[in-house]
Amino acid sequence: MITIGVDIGGTSMKAALTEPGGTVYAKTRRPTLADREQEATIGQLHDCIEELQELANAESLTVDGIGIGVPGAIDIASGTVFHPPNLPAWKEVPLTDIMRDRWEREVRIDNDANCAALGEAHFGAGREYDNFIGLTLGTGVGSGIIIGNRIYHGERGFAGEFGHITIDFNGPPCNCGNHGCVEAYVGIGYMMRAAIPLLRNASASPLHERARQNPESLSPEDLSHAAAEGDDVSADILRTAGDRLGVAIASTANLLDMTTFIIGGGISGAGDVLFDGIRASASSRALKVHRDRLVILPAALGNDAGMLGAAALLV
Ligand SMILES: [Zn+2]
């Protein structure tokens, strides 16, 4: 089966012509134009697909269908996207119908974090595991629950909101309206806002001056580089983030009897300090039956996971 997968991100959309589980024939990308009207973004989507369709024609490949990953809540049954936060002009968009009318073939859409997890299942770190939870650590904390190599959607398609698991009922406010969600600690914005006062007070840290003069320029990767150079404050911040993720991972393992977690997205690039923190926390908190079975791995596909997973929606 040959499919086209598209991942609509906040700044750019990426698309691939693939055989899920096998070959990636070609990739392309376009600006999302998220600050413009809905039709502008959908026009970019059509352009990506057209480019890959022409390549498929040139190679005599038949495209069986199109899969699209979209940030935000999606009604899987109707193929409708609801108020994606990174596409402010979109309200309720019947994206599956729009794409089917234009391309006259099978179209599936899903949440971007679900697609990233499915991409890892077909092409990446999840290939050897039939069941796992894929986490995407970025501005938000998304996840996809993969059971039997397929996305578990819940009753209406909204399952997998790992980022909004509460880890402290008196914790800081989260964008969702709750307090103490995982995302309110390890979403990039929340995490860096908490890190900056610590770095400003740490005169020995290599990030001290930047935290004072230009705090917006600091990223989790900077923390990871500083930690690797021996900065204890940066290492502590990452270890604490890992500790907090481990709390929710242990609860998830206990709830679902799923013990494999594949972690991607910006913060996951922080490497060993973060992963050691996650593993230590999760295994100290999970029920004894799960402790020795926990597998917590970095994702393998980087930014390509979403589009490759979108292509695999049709399998
Ligand atoms: Zn929340």
Residues whose N, C-alpha, C, O or C-beta is under 5 A from the ligand:
A	BS01	ZN	G163 H164 C174 C176 N178 C181
